[in-house]
């Protein structure tokens, strides 16, 4: 907690607005819209609820296809099934780990030839890194397909103009030498918040996110009508009448006034959290980047990640231990680390068909739901080698040293000389 939450919750109690809706909700939505630069928002029970409502309002239904990132959390994809549609899972771009715009464009062109374009595109801002919004929005505008951005992990992240891309080569300065201040300056002229520009975008306040209301989410859009329709559906689609009148089916997806009070307090420390997350990433990178077989999630040239999680890749043939060796070694010290998201096309729940990809190692049993995958090799490799390190903003330097020490020991166990890295 940032320090303001208890006072704001007490205000909510004193106002006697405990149930959903109330002054804190109104203020939270107003503060959030200001923070992300998207004028219309609806506070909800989860990010998944927001994505479900967005797809519902856009008319996604039985027999439709919706394109989504395969390298993501399953909550990005399940709302597609809620609506009776089928997901088409698009591989990641190795340079950003987010949806590959080239694969997206190729698949949209193929769908156009077959006269069946998808109903929507749901790309994920991964681990705090924005998708290539400018390129993806341009592609989807050409094919007239709406984008619903899954920005659940990217609150506080930004993307800028391609002309002033982060990481562009400066004379005499390598990209690794570029300072934090110059990175911020690079996107300052036209920087936009994650989710801005999409037809709708979804954010999460789950307990593990950069700010939290314990649970909850936000649906945001420049389209006021879309948000008002989603808000109506989130309140059981109750028609205006003195009695309970319903002409369509809705959902109980509202956020409570109490959680909104917590959210208001959390928003006030968002910038501080982003800076801390980036400091944690820098610490790990400085300590481990020169080890053979270790590389870190790259930062896209077009934006500034919030570094929600610090993620590294381990090449076992160079490092001397694989991702699972390191994870288990950390677990032995009561330090939790997790693999990168297991791609959706590798999940047992999906029966993958359609596009065949050489080298894809998929479960042979049929899943309950049908999906098809475009590409897949990049996401599989990131899953096989990727490890998310502890990245909580309450971590001390001693905590970070402990994590680094275990990783170094993993290399020692292989009988290799690591004295240069101690």
C-alpha positions in Angstrom: 0.0 0.0 0.0 1.1 3.5 -0.7 -0.1 5.2 2.5 -3.2 7.0 1.4 -5.5 4.0 1.0 -6.6 3.6 4.6 -7.7 7.2 4.8 -9.6 7.0 1.6 -11.3 3.7 2.7 -12.3 5.4 6.0 -13.8 8.3 4.0 -15.8 5.7 2.0 -17.1 4.1 5.3 -18.0 7.5 6.7 -20.0 8.4 3.6 -21.9 5.1 4.1 -21.3 4.1 0.5 -20.2 0.5 0.9 -22.0 -1.2 -2.0 -21.0 -0.8 -5.6 -21.1 2.7 -7.0 -20.6 5.8 -5.0 -18.4 8.9 -4.8 -15.1 6.9 -4.6 -16.0 5.1 -7.8 -16.7 8.3 -9.6 -13.5 9.8 -8.4 -11.4 6.7 -9.2 -12.8 6.6 -12.8 -12.1 10.3 -13.2 -8.5 9.9 -11.8 -7.8 6.9 -13.9 -9.0 8.5 -17.2 -6.7 11.4 -16.5 -3.8 9.1 -15.8 -4.0 7.1 -19.0 -5.4 9.9 -21.3 -8.4 7.9 -22.3 -11.6 9.9 -21.6 -14.2 7.2 -20.9 -13.7 4.4 -18.4 -15.7 1.9 -16.4 -14.4 0.3 -13.2 -15.1 -3.4 -13.0 -14.6 -6.6 -11.0 -11.6 -7.7 -13.1 -9.7 -7.1 -16.3 -11.2 -10.3 -17.7 -14.6 -8.8 -17.2 -13.6 -5.7 -19.1 -12.4 -7.8 -22.0 -15.6 -9.8 -22.0 -17.8 -6.7 -22.0 -15.8 -5.1 -24.8 -16.1 -8.2 -27.1 -19.8 -8.4 -26.2 -20.4 -4.8 -27.1 -18.5 -5.2 -30.4 -20.8 -8.0 -31.4 -18.4 -11.0 -31.2 -20.4 -14.2 -31.3 -20.9 -17.8 -32.4 -18.8 -18.6 -35.4 -16.6 -15.5 -35.3 -12.8 -15.5 -35.1 -10.9 -13.2 -32.8 -7.1 -12.9 -33.1 -5.1 -12.8 -29.9 -1.5 -13.1 -28.7 -0.5 -16.6 -28.0 2.2 -15.5 -25.5 -0.2 -14.2 -22.8 -2.2 -15.1 -19.7 -5.3 -17.2 -20.4 -7.6 -14.4 -19.2 -6.7 -12.6 -22.5 -8.3 -15.5 -24.4 -11.2 -17.0 -22.3 -13.6 -14.1 -23.0 -13.4 -15.0 -26.7 -14.8 -18.4 -25.7 -17.4 -16.8 -23.4 -18.9 -15.2 -26.6 -18.8 -18.5 -28.5 -16.1 -17.4 -30.9 -12.8 -19.1 -31.8 -9.3 -17.7 -31.1 -6.6 -17.4 -33.7 -3.3 -17.3 -31.8 -0.6 -15.0 -33.2 3.1 -15.6 -32.3 5.4 -13.1 -30.7 7.9 -10.8 -32.3 11.4 -11.8 -30.9 12.4 -8.1 -30.7 9.6 -7.1 -28.3 7.9 -10.4 -27.2 4.5 -8.9 -28.1 2.3 -9.8 -31.1 4.2 -9.9 -34.3 2.8 -7.3 -36.6 4.1 -9.0 -39.8 2.3 -12.3 -38.9 -0.8 -10.3 -38.0 -0.8 -8.6 -41.4 -0.2 -11.8 -43.3 -3.0 -13.6 -41.6 -5.4 -10.7 -42.0 -4.6 -10.6 -45.7 -5.2 -14.4 -45.9 -8.6 -14.0 -44.1 -9.5 -11.2 -46.5 -8.9 -13.5 -49.5 -11.2 -16.0 -47.9 -13.7 -13.3 -47.2 -13.8 -13.9 -43.4 -12.0 -11.3 -41.4 -11.9 -11.6 -37.6 -14.4 -9.7 -35.5 -11.6 -8.2 -33.3 -7.9 -8.3 -32.4 -6.8 -8.7 -28.8 -3.0 -8.1 -28.6 -1.3 -8.2 -25.1 1.0 -5.7 -23.7 3.5 -8.2 -22.2 5.2 -7.9 -18.8 4.7 -4.1 -19.0 5.8 -3.7 -22.6 3.5 -2.1 -25.1 2.6 -3.8 -28.3 3.7 -1.9 -31.4 0.5 0.2 -31.3 1.3 2.4 -34.2 1.9 -0.5 -36.6 -0.9 -2.7 -35.3 -3.5 0.0 -35.3 -2.5 1.0 -38.8 -2.8 -2.6 -40.0 -6.1 -3.1 -38.3 -7.5 0.2 -39.6 -6.7 -0.9 -43.2 -8.7 -4.1 -42.7 -11.4 -2.3 -40.6 -11.0 -4.7 -37.6 -11.3 -3.2 -34.1 -8.4 -3.6 -31.6 -9.2 -4.4 -27.9 -5.8 -4.0 -26.2 -5.0 -6.2 -23.2 -3.1 -3.6 -21.2 -3.6 -5.5 -18.0 0.2 -5.6 -17.2 1.1 -2.2 -18.7 -0.3 0.5 -16.5 2.3 3.3 -16.5 3.9 2.1 -19.7 4.1 4.3 -22.8 4.8 4.1 -26.5 6.1 7.0 -28.6 6.4 8.1 -32.2 8.5 5.8 -34.5 10.5 8.8 -35.6 11.8 9.3 -32.0 12.1 5.7 -31.2 13.8 4.6 -28.0 17.1 2.9 -28.5 17.8 4.6 -31.9 21.5 4.8 -32.5 23.3 7.9 -31.2 26.7 8.7 -32.5 29.3 7.3 -30.1 26.7 5.9 -27.7 25.6 2.3 -27.6 22.0 1.4 -26.8 23.2 -0.2 -23.6 24.9 3.0 -22.5 21.8 5.1 -23.1 20.7 6.7 -19.8 17.2 6.5 -18.3 16.7 10.2 -18.8 17.5 10.0 -22.5 15.0 7.1 -22.9 12.3 9.2 -21.3 13.1 12.1 -23.5 13.0 9.9 -26.6 9.3 9.2 -26.2 8.3 12.5 -24.6 7.3 14.3 -27.8 4.5 12.0 -28.8 4.3 9.5 -26.0 0.9 7.8 -25.4 -0.2 5.6 -22.6 -0.6 1.9 -23.1 -4.1 1.2 -24.5 -4.5 4.7 -26.0 -5.6 4.5 -29.6 -7.3 1.1 -29.5 -11.1 0.8 -29.8 -11.1 -0.3 -26.2 -8.4 -1.3 -23.7 -8.4 -3.3 -20.5 -6.4 -2.9 -17.3 -6.1 -5.1 -14.2 -5.8 -4.3 -10.5 -5.2 -7.8 -9.4 -3.0 -8.3 -6.4 0.1 -8.9 -8.4 -0.2 -5.9 -10.7 1.8 -2.6 -10.5 -1.1 -1.1 -8.6 -3.8 -3.2 -6.9 -7.3 -2.9 -5.5 -7.0 -6.5 -4.3 -9.1 -7.4 -7.3 -10.6 -5.3 -10.1 -10.1 -3.9 -13.5 -10.9 -1.0 -15.8 -12.3 -0.8 -19.3 -11.3 2.3 -21.2 -12.1 3.8 -24.6 -12.4 7.0 -26.6 -15.8 5.7 -27.5 -18.3 7.0 -24.9 -21.1 4.9 -26.3 -19.1 1.7 -25.9 -18.3 2.4 -22.3 -21.8 3.3 -21.4 -23.1 0.1 -22.9 -20.5 -1.9 -21.1 -21.4 -0.1 -17.8 -25.0 -0.9 -18.3 -24.3 -4.6 -19.0 -21.9 -4.8 -15.9 -24.9 -3.8 -13.7 -27.1 -6.8 -14.7 -28.5 -4.8 -17.6 -31.1 -3.3 -15.4 -33.4 -0.9 -17.4 -34.4 2.5 -15.9 -37.6 1.7 -14.1 -38.8 1.8 -10.4 -38.9 -2.0 -10.4 -36.3 -4.5 -11.8 -36.8 -4.5 -15.5 -34.6 -6.4 -17.9 -34.8 -6.5 -21.7 -31.4 -8.2 -22.2 -29.0 -10.3 -20.3 -26.2 -8.6 -18.3 -23.5 -9.5 -15.8 -22.5 -8.7 -12.2 -19.2 -7.1 -13.1 -19.2 -4.0 -11.0 -16.4 -2.8 -8.7 -17.3 -1.8 -5.2 -16.9 1.8 -3.8 -14.5 0.4 -1.2 -12.1 -1.1 -3.7 -12.3 2.2 -5.7 -11.1 4.0 -2.6 -8.1 1.7 -2.5 -7.5 2.4 -6.2 -7.5 6.1 -5.8 -4.7 5.8 -3.2 -2.8 3.4 -5.4 -2.9 5.6 -8.5 -1.1 8.3 -6.5 2.0 6.1 -6.3 1.9 4.8 -9.9 4.9 6.8 -11.1 6.9 5.8 -8.0 6.1 2.1 -8.7 7.1 2.3 -12.3 10.5 3.9 -11.4 11.1 1.3 -8.7 10.3 -1.6 -11.1 12.7 -0.1 -13.6 15.4 0.2 -10.9 14.9 -3.5 -10.0 15.3 -4.5 -13.7 18.5 -2.4 -13.9 19.9 -4.1 -10.8 19.4 -7.5 -12.2 20.6 -6.6 -15.6 23.8 -5.0 -14.3 24.5 -8.0 -12.1 23.8 -10.7 -14.6 24.0 -9.4 -18.2 27.6 -10.4 -18.8 27.1 -14.0 -17.9 27.3 -16.3 -20.9 23.8 -17.7 -21.8 21.9 -14.9 -20.0 19.8 -12.3 -21.8 17.0 -10.0 -20.6 13.6 -9.1 -22.1 14.4 -6.3 -24.6 12.7 -2.9 -24.4 10.9 -2.0 -27.5 12.5 0.8 -29.5 9.2 2.6 -29.7 8.3 2.9 -26.0 9.0 2.8 -22.3 8.1 -0.4 -20.4 6.9 -0.3 -16.8 9.1 -3.4 -16.3 6.2 -5.0 -14.4 8.3 -8.2 -14.1 12.0 -8.6 -14.8 12.3 -11.5 -17.2 15.5 -13.2 -18.4 16.3 -16.0 -20.9 18.7 -18.8 -20.1 20.5 -20.7 -22.8 21.6 -23.9 -21.0 24.3 -24.8 -23.4 26.1 -21.5 -22.6 25.0 -20.9 -19.0 25.5 -24.4 -17.8 22.0 -24.8 -16.3 18.6 -24.5 -17.7 15.6 -22.4 -16.7 14.1 -25.1 -14.5 17.4 -25.7 -12.7 17.5 -22.1 -11.8 13.9 -21.9 -10.7 14.2 -24.9 -8.5 17.4 -23.6 -6.9 15.6 -20.4 -6.1 12.7 -22.4 -4.7 15.1 -24.2 -2.4 15.9 -20.8 -0.9 12.2 -20.0 -0.5 12.4 -17.5 -3.5 9.5 -17.8 -5.9 10.3 -17.4 -9.7 8.1 -18.6 -12.5 8.5 -19.5 -16.2 7.3 -17.1 -18.8 3.6 -17.5 -19.7 3.0 -20.9 -21.4 1.7 -20.0 -24.9 -2.0 -20.5 -25.4 -1.4 -22.8 -28.4 0.5 -25.2 -26.0 -2.4 -25.3 -23.5 -4.2 -28.6 -23.2 -7.6 -26.9 -23.1 -7.2 -25.9 -26.8 -7.3 -28.2 -29.7 -4.9 -26.6 -32.2 -5.6 -27.1 -35.8 -5.3 -25.2 -39.1 -1.8 -23.8 -39.6 0.9 -26.5 -39.2 4.2 -25.3 -37.9 7.4 -27.3 -38.2 9.0 -28.2 -34.9 5.9 -27.4 -32.8 5.7 -29.7 -29.8 2.0 -29.9 -28.9 0.0 -32.3 -26.8 -1.7 -34.8 -29.0 -4.9 -35.2 -27.0 -7.8 -32.9 -28.1 -8.7 -30.0 -26.0 -12.3 -28.8 -25.3 -11.9 -25.7 -27.5 -10.7 -25.3 -31.0 -8.1 -22.7 -31.9 -5.5 -22.3 -34.6 -2.0 -20.8 -34.3 0.0 -18.6 -36.7 3.7 -19.2 -36.1 4.5 -20.4 -32.6 8.2 -21.0 -32.5 9.2 -17.7 -30.9 6.7 -18.0 -28.1 7.7 -21.6 -27.5 11.4 -20.7 -27.2 10.6 -17.8 -24.8 8.6 -20.2 -22.7 11.3 -22.9 -22.7 14.1 -20.5 -21.7 12.3 -17.6 -19.9 12.2 -17.0 -16.2 10.3 -14.2 -14.3 12.4 -13.1 -11.4 11.0 -11.6 -8.1 10.1 -8.0 -8.9 8.0 -6.7 -6.0 8.5 -3.0 -5.3 9.0 -3.8 -1.6 12.2 -5.7 -2.4 15.3 -4.4 -0.7 18.8 -4.5 -2.2 19.6 -7.4 0.1 16.6 -9.3 -1.4 17.9 -8.6 -4.9 21.4 -9.7 -3.9 20.0 -13.0 -2.6 18.3 -13.8 -6.0 21.5 -12.9 -7.9 23.6 -15.0 -5.6 21.5 -18.1 -6.2 21.6 -17.7 -10.0 25.4 -17.4 -9.8 25.6 -20.5 -7.7 23.7 -22.4 -10.3 26.6 -21.7 -12.7 29.1 -22.7 -10.0 27.4 -26.1 -9.6 28.3 -26.9 -13.2 32.0 -26.6 -12.2 32.4 -23.4 -14.2 34.5 -20.4 -13.2 32.3 -17.5 -12.3 34.8 -15.5 -10.2 34.6 -12.6 -12.5 30.9 -12.2 -11.7 31.1 -12.3 -7.9 
